[in-house]
Amino acid sequence: MSKSKPSWQKTDIPKRIKIILWQIMNDNPNQRSRAQAATKHVHDKDDDQWFRISRDTFKRLKQELIEMPVNELNTLPEDIQVYAKNIRGNSQGNAPFVPSVEGIYDSDKIKRKKKHRQRLSDRAEEILNHINEYYPWVEDYTLVECVVGEDLEFDRLLQDYLSGCLFVHLKNEYPVFSKLKSWSDLPINHIREWDLINILGSKAEKGIFKGKCDICKGWK
């Protein structure tokens, strides 16, 4: 006899796919944009069925985050935990959300901050490795104009939630980034002008990040 799924699980979608869909939900506030993002997501053909998603399925995915036990929630990426905090609060009369069993202790917060800094450092190194291939190539083009249609992996990386958090930290520290909305707006010829290679190298090596991104704000 097969084991029945827990009551909080409202779908049969694999967890690895649900994480992608929750990230899409987090990045797209309305149903239309969510459906479009799911359709455009680059994935293996075998996973097509999971990305043909209805309004009802999105609702059930949201309900899973609301009812999910804390120990299960802690296995999700940090950006999804922050997203869950918001919808759980709104759906449960703004009841306090405890991010982990030891969440009330400072030691747990320190561990999560350390993990977040490590993930930012790793992402800085990933972007640096890609940028090294692009910045001498052409002037007067933005990074996204060079990447879209040419390098799907780098395109996805630039639009990833964690990359956006890294960009926010850089904007808090380096005024030259203040006029840009995202990595995609970065002009190729500014990579050298702003010494971005050394900036990303330093972040990858030292892991020191100023200011607060959305994930950091979620620790209040």
MARLUMKE-763475 format. One record per residue (C-alpha): residue number from 0; residue in one letter; x, y, z. Coordinates in pm, 1 decimal. Example, Ala and Ser with C-alpha at 12.3 -4.5 7.8 and 13.67 -1.06 7.14 Angstrom:
2
+-----+-----+----------+----------+----------+
!   n ! res !        u !        v !        w !
+-----+-----+----------+----------+----------+
!   0 !   A !   1230.0 !   -450.0 !    780.0 !
!   1 !   S !   1367.0 !   -106.0 !    714.0 !
+-----+-----+----------+----------+----------+
This chain:
220
+-----+-----+----------+----------+----------+
!   n ! res !        u !        v !        w !
+-----+-----+----------+----------+----------+
!   0 !   M !      0.0 !      0.0 !      0.0 !
!   1 !   S !    145.0 !    338.1 !    -99.2 !
!   2 !   K !    204.8 !    593.7 !    170.4 !
!   3 !   S !    -47.9 !    878.5 !    160.0 !
!   4 !   K !     90.4 !   1228.2 !    137.3 !
!   5 !   P !     61.4 !   1468.4 !    433.4 !
!   6 !   S !   -247.6 !   1687.6 !    452.1 !
!   7 !   W !    -48.4 !   2006.6 !    384.3 !
!   8 !   Q !     63.0 !   1877.5 !     43.2 !
!   9 !   K !   -200.1 !   1989.4 !   -205.3 !
!  10 !   T !    -24.2 !   1883.7 !   -528.4 !
!  11 !   D !    171.7 !   1591.9 !   -671.5 !
!  12 !   I !    434.2 !   1820.0 !   -825.1 !
!  13 !   P !    795.1 !   1714.6 !   -744.8 !
!  14 !   K !    962.2 !   1933.8 !   -485.1 !
!  15 !   R !   1240.5 !   2046.1 !   -722.6 !
!  16 !   I !    971.8 !   2176.8 !   -959.6 !
!  17 !   K !    766.8 !   2335.3 !   -681.9 !
!  18 !   I !   1068.7 !   2538.3 !   -574.8 !
!  19 !   I !   1092.2 !   2682.2 !   -926.1 !
!  20 !   L !    717.7 !   2754.9 !   -931.8 !
!  21 !   W !    727.8 !   2919.7 !   -587.9 !
!  22 !   Q !   1010.7 !   3140.8 !   -712.9 !
!  23 !   I !    797.7 !   3231.5 !  -1014.3 !
!  24 !   M !    508.5 !   3314.7 !   -778.7 !
!  25 !   N !    738.6 !   3529.1 !   -567.7 !
!  26 !   D !    866.7 !   3722.0 !   -869.6 !
!  27 !   N !    527.8 !   3761.8 !  -1041.0 !
!  28 !   P !    241.8 !   3904.2 !   -832.1 !
!  29 !   N !    -45.4 !   3827.4 !  -1071.9 !
!  30 !   Q !   -175.1 !   3512.7 !  -1239.3 !
!  31 !   R !   -111.6 !   3625.8 !  -1595.5 !
!  32 !   S !    256.3 !   3702.5 !  -1542.6 !
!  33 !   R !    300.2 !   3381.7 !  -1342.5 !
!  34 !   A !    150.6 !   3169.9 !  -1619.6 !
!  35 !   Q !    369.6 !   3342.4 !  -1879.0 !
!  36 !   A !    683.6 !   3294.8 !  -1668.4 !
!  37 !   A !    604.1 !   2924.8 !  -1619.0 !
!  38 !   T !    551.0 !   2878.5 !  -1992.6 !
!  39 !   K !    877.6 !   3053.7 !  -2078.8 !
!  40 !   H !   1084.7 !   2870.5 !  -1817.3 !
!  41 !   V !   1366.1 !   2669.7 !  -1973.4 !
!  42 !   H !   1341.7 !   2307.3 !  -1860.1 !
!  43 !   D !   1376.3 !   1950.2 !  -1977.7 !
!  44 !   K !   1104.3 !   1824.8 !  -2208.6 !
!  45 !   D !   1018.2 !   1552.4 !  -1957.8 !
!  46 !   D !    909.4 !   1825.7 !  -1714.4 !
!  47 !   D !    670.0 !   2001.2 !  -1956.8 !
!  48 !   Q !    363.3 !   1875.6 !  -1771.4 !
!  49 !   W !    461.3 !   2059.5 !  -1454.3 !
!  50 !   F !    488.7 !   2398.4 !  -1626.5 !
!  51 !   R !    143.0 !   2387.5 !  -1788.1 !
!  52 !   I !     -4.1 !   2528.1 !  -1474.0 !
!  53 !   S !   -353.6 !   2658.7 !  -1395.5 !
!  54 !   R !   -478.8 !   2927.3 !  -1158.8 !
!  55 !   D !   -609.4 !   2655.9 !   -927.9 !
!  56 !   T !   -268.8 !   2488.1 !   -910.1 !
!  57 !   F !   -102.7 !   2817.2 !   -818.3 !
!  58 !   K !   -360.1 !   2855.3 !   -539.4 !
!  59 !   R !   -282.7 !   2506.0 !   -410.8 !
!  60 !   L !     91.0 !   2577.0 !   -420.1 !
!  61 !   K !     31.3 !   2888.1 !   -212.4 !
!  62 !   Q !   -174.0 !   2686.3 !     35.2 !
!  63 !   E !    110.8 !   2436.9 !     68.3 !
!  64 !   L !    342.9 !   2715.4 !    183.1 !
!  65 !   I !     80.6 !   2833.0 !    432.9 !
!  66 !   E !     26.1 !   2488.3 !    586.9 !
!  67 !   M !    378.3 !   2349.1 !    549.4 !
!  68 !   P !    545.7 !   2246.8 !    878.7 !
!  69 !   V !    835.6 !   2464.1 !    989.9 !
!  70 !   N !   1091.7 !   2183.2 !    962.9 !
!  71 !   E !    990.6 !   2129.8 !    599.8 !
!  72 !   L !    989.3 !   2501.5 !    526.6 !
!  73 !   N !   1348.2 !   2526.3 !    649.4 !
!  74 !   T !   1462.4 !   2296.5 !    367.7 !
!  75 !   L !   1357.2 !   2553.5 !    105.1 !
!  76 !   P !   1580.0 !   2830.4 !    -40.5 !
!  77 !   E !   1597.9 !   3146.9 !    167.4 !
!  78 !   D !   1403.0 !   3358.0 !    -80.6 !
!  79 !   I !   1112.6 !   3111.5 !    -66.5 !
!  80 !   Q !   1123.0 !   3115.1 !    314.2 !
!  81 !   V !   1092.0 !   3496.3 !    305.5 !
!  82 !   Y !    805.9 !   3470.6 !     55.5 !
!  83 !   A !    634.0 !   3212.4 !    278.2 !
!  84 !   K !    673.3 !   3439.9 !    578.8 !
!  85 !   N !    477.7 !   3710.6 !    400.9 !
!  86 !   I !    188.2 !   3495.4 !    281.9 !
!  87 !   R !    166.1 !   3299.4 !    607.3 !
!  88 !   G !    142.4 !   3626.5 !    797.3 !
!  89 !   N !   -126.1 !   3763.7 !    565.2 !
!  90 !   S !   -324.0 !   3440.3 !    572.3 !
!  91 !   Q !   -302.0 !   3375.9 !    945.3 !
!  92 !   G !   -404.2 !   3709.3 !   1090.2 !
!  93 !   N !    -45.1 !   3836.8 !   1084.4 !
!  94 !   A !     51.8 !   3565.9 !   1330.7 !
!  95 !   P !    426.1 !   3558.1 !   1399.2 !
!  96 !   F !    627.1 !   3329.1 !   1175.5 !
!  97 !   V !    912.5 !   3129.1 !   1328.8 !
!  98 !   P !   1168.1 !   3047.9 !   1055.4 !
!  99 !   S !   1317.1 !   2753.3 !   1241.2 !
! 100 !   V !   1283.8 !   2558.3 !   1564.5 !
! 101 !   E !   1568.2 !   2760.8 !   1713.0 !
! 102 !   G !   1466.5 !   3077.4 !   1529.0 !
! 103 !   I !   1420.3 !   3276.1 !   1849.5 !
! 104 !   Y !   1786.1 !   3234.9 !   1937.0 !
! 105 !   D !   2057.7 !   3467.6 !   1812.1 !
! 106 !   S !   2284.8 !   3174.4 !   1730.2 !
! 107 !   D !   2041.0 !   3052.6 !   1466.3 !
! 108 !   K !   2021.1 !   3396.8 !   1308.7 !
! 109 !   I !   2401.2 !   3408.0 !   1291.5 !
! 110 !   K !   2408.0 !   3072.6 !   1115.1 !
! 111 !   R !   2153.0 !   3186.3 !    859.0 !
! 112 !   K !   2337.2 !   3512.5 !    797.6 !
! 113 !   K !   2661.4 !   3323.4 !    746.9 !
! 114 !   K !   2493.1 !   3089.1 !    500.1 !
! 115 !   H !   2341.3 !   3383.7 !    315.0 !
! 116 !   R !   2679.6 !   3557.2 !    286.3 !
! 117 !   Q !   2834.2 !   3236.0 !    154.8 !
! 118 !   R !   2562.1 !   3204.1 !   -109.0 !
! 119 !   L !   2617.3 !   3567.4 !   -212.3 !
! 120 !   S !   2992.9 !   3504.1 !   -236.3 !
! 121 !   D !   2936.2 !   3197.4 !   -452.5 !
! 122 !   R !   2700.4 !   3391.6 !   -677.7 !
! 123 !   A !   2950.9 !   3676.6 !   -712.8 !
! 124 !   E !   3208.0 !   3423.4 !   -829.9 !
! 125 !   E !   2961.8 !   3268.2 !  -1077.7 !
! 126 !   I !   2878.9 !   3607.1 !  -1231.2 !
! 127 !   L !   3247.4 !   3700.2 !  -1237.8 !
! 128 !   N !   3333.0 !   3384.8 !  -1431.2 !
! 129 !   H !   3072.4 !   3470.8 !  -1694.0 !
! 130 !   I !   3154.1 !   3842.6 !  -1712.3 !
! 131 !   N !   3519.3 !   3766.5 !  -1779.6 !
! 132 !   E !   3406.4 !   3623.8 !  -2113.5 !
! 133 !   Y !   3191.1 !   3922.5 !  -2211.0 !
! 134 !   Y !   3334.0 !   4252.6 !  -2095.7 !
! 135 !   P !   3611.5 !   4294.2 !  -2357.9 !
! 136 !   W !   3371.4 !   4196.3 !  -2636.1 !
! 137 !   V !   3181.5 !   4513.4 !  -2727.9 !
! 138 !   E !   3101.5 !   4864.5 !  -2611.4 !
! 139 !   D !   2771.0 !   5052.7 !  -2607.0 !
! 140 !   Y !   2564.5 !   4741.8 !  -2528.0 !
! 141 !   T !   2404.6 !   4640.6 !  -2202.5 !
! 142 !   L !   2489.8 !   4305.3 !  -2053.1 !
! 143 !   V !   2147.2 !   4162.6 !  -2128.0 !
! 144 !   E !   2171.8 !   4260.7 !  -2495.6 !
! 145 !   C !   2488.4 !   4054.5 !  -2523.1 !
! 146 !   V !   2359.8 !   3755.9 !  -2330.3 !
! 147 !   V !   1995.6 !   3703.2 !  -2432.7 !
! 148 !   G !   1968.2 !   3437.1 !  -2698.0 !
! 149 !   E !   2338.5 !   3362.8 !  -2673.0 !
! 150 !   D !   2392.1 !   3222.9 !  -2324.8 !
! 151 !   L !   2078.6 !   3085.6 !  -2158.3 !
! 152 !   E !   2266.3 !   2982.7 !  -1844.8 !
! 153 !   F !   2404.1 !   3332.4 !  -1788.2 !
! 154 !   D !   2068.3 !   3489.3 !  -1879.0 !
! 155 !   R !   1893.4 !   3281.5 !  -1611.1 !
! 156 !   L !   2171.5 !   3359.0 !  -1364.7 !
! 157 !   L !   2132.8 !   3735.4 !  -1412.1 !
! 158 !   Q !   1757.3 !   3716.4 !  -1352.3 !
! 159 !   D !   1779.3 !   3481.2 !  -1054.0 !
! 160 !   Y !   1648.1 !   3606.4 !   -717.6 !
! 161 !   L !   1982.4 !   3563.3 !   -541.1 !
! 162 !   S !   2160.3 !   3761.6 !   -815.0 !
! 163 !   G !   1908.6 !   4039.6 !   -753.3 !
! 164 !   C !   1994.6 !   4033.6 !   -383.0 !
! 165 !   L !   2365.3 !   4058.4 !   -463.7 !
! 166 !   F !   2291.7 !   4355.7 !   -690.1 !
! 167 !   V !   2104.2 !   4530.7 !   -404.8 !
! 168 !   H !   2404.9 !   4487.2 !   -176.0 !
! 169 !   L !   2636.7 !   4631.1 !   -441.6 !
! 170 !   K !   2402.8 !   4929.2 !   -491.2 !
! 171 !   N !   2420.3 !   4995.5 !   -116.6 !
! 172 !   E !   2799.5 !   5004.4 !   -128.5 !
! 173 !   Y !   2890.7 !   5143.3 !   -471.3 !
! 174 !   P !   2713.4 !   5461.2 !   -592.2 !
! 175 !   V !   2791.3 !   5379.5 !   -957.7 !
! 176 !   F !   2524.6 !   5108.2 !   -941.4 !
! 177 !   S !   2253.6 !   5343.2 !   -811.7 !
! 178 !   K !   2117.2 !   5436.7 !  -1156.2 !
! 179 !   L !   2072.8 !   5075.0 !  -1263.2 !
! 180 !   K !   1766.5 !   4863.3 !  -1187.3 !
! 181 !   S !   1933.4 !   4525.4 !  -1236.1 !
! 182 !   W !   2231.9 !   4342.2 !  -1380.1 !
! 183 !   S !   2065.5 !   4350.1 !  -1720.5 !
! 184 !   D !   2105.7 !   4729.8 !  -1742.0 !
! 185 !   L !   2480.8 !   4719.0 !  -1687.7 !
! 186 !   P !   2668.1 !   4860.8 !  -1989.5 !
! 187 !   I !   2952.3 !   4636.9 !  -2104.2 !
! 188 !   N !   3199.3 !   4924.5 !  -2118.5 !
! 189 !   H !   3128.7 !   5007.2 !  -1752.1 !
! 190 !   I !   3256.3 !   4670.6 !  -1632.9 !
! 191 !   R !   3613.5 !   4787.4 !  -1672.4 !
! 192 !   E !   3537.8 !   5151.6 !  -1588.1 !
! 193 !   W !   3378.9 !   5055.5 !  -1255.9 !
! 194 !   D !   3646.5 !   4794.7 !  -1179.1 !
! 195 !   L !   3367.5 !   4537.3 !  -1151.8 !
! 196 !   I !   3608.4 !   4247.1 !  -1196.5 !
! 197 !   N !   3792.7 !   4336.6 !   -876.9 !
! 198 !   I !   3470.5 !   4423.4 !   -692.7 !
! 199 !   L !   3317.4 !   4083.0 !   -762.2 !
! 200 !   G !   3648.3 !   3912.9 !   -688.6 !
! 201 !   S !   3661.9 !   4080.3 !   -349.1 !
! 202 !   K !   3303.5 !   3983.2 !   -269.3 !
! 203 !   A !   3367.4 !   3624.0 !   -372.7 !
! 204 !   E !   3679.4 !   3602.8 !   -156.6 !
! 205 !   K !   3588.7 !   3805.4 !    154.0 !
! 206 !   G !   3210.3 !   3766.7 !    170.1 !
! 207 !   I !   3149.1 !   4114.1 !    316.6 !
! 208 !   F !   2820.4 !   4271.9 !    203.9 !
! 209 !   K !   2681.5 !   4606.7 !    314.5 !
! 210 !   G !   2320.4 !   4712.4 !    333.0 !
! 211 !   K !   2017.1 !   4483.7 !    335.7 !
! 212 !   C !   1851.4 !   4289.5 !     56.2 !
! 213 !   D !   1500.8 !   4140.8 !     85.8 !
! 214 !   I !   1637.9 !   3826.8 !    249.9 !
! 215 !   C !   1824.7 !   4030.5 !    512.1 !
! 216 !   K !   1512.6 !   4236.2 !    584.7 !
! 217 !   G !   1323.3 !   3913.6 !    647.5 !
! 218 !   W !   1534.4 !   3852.9 !    959.8 !
! 219 !   K !   1385.8 !   4142.0 !   1155.3 !
+-----+-----+----------+----------+----------+
